[in-house]
Amino acid sequence: MTNRIAIVLALLVVAVFAVDAYAFGGTLPVFLGRKMLNLLTWLAFWR
């Protein structure tokens, strides 16, 4: 991955979180955190 691609991807992620915070009240990080926790528990079950 080149530096240019990494910077574009980072800016895209920051833009998604900024739009969420401005338009939808900033609930995306909580939603993603809960989904990640569910994924980790599911993976731990199959371990």
C-alpha positions in Angstrom: 0.0 0.0 0.0 1.4 3.3 -1.0 1.3 6.4 1.2 -1.2 8.0 -1.1 -3.7 5.2 -0.8 -3.2 5.1 3.0 -3.9 8.8 3.3 -7.0 8.6 1.1 -8.4 5.7 3.1 -7.7 7.5 6.4 -9.4 10.7 5.2 -12.4 8.6 4.0 -12.8 7.0 7.5 -12.5 10.4 9.2 -15.1 11.8 6.8 -17.5 9.0 7.5 -17.2 9.6 11.3 -17.5 13.4 10.8 -20.7 13.0 8.7 -22.1 10.7 11.3 -21.3 13.1 14.2 -22.8 16.0 12.3 -25.9 14.5 10.7 -26.8 11.4 12.9 -25.7 12.3 16.4 -22.4 10.4 16.5 -23.8 6.9 17.2 -21.7 5.1 14.6 -18.7 4.4 16.9 -21.0 2.9 19.6 -22.7 0.7 16.9 -19.4 -0.5 15.5 -18.0 -1.2 19.0 -21.0 -3.3 19.8 -20.8 -5.2 16.6 -17.1 -5.8 17.1 -17.7 -7.1 20.6 -20.3 -9.5 19.2 -17.8 -10.7 16.6 -15.2 -11.3 19.2 -17.6 -13.3 21.4 -18.6 -15.3 18.4 -15.0 -16.0 17.5 -14.2 -16.9 21.1 -17.0 -19.5 20.9 -15.5 -21.2 17.9 -12.0 -21.2 19.4 
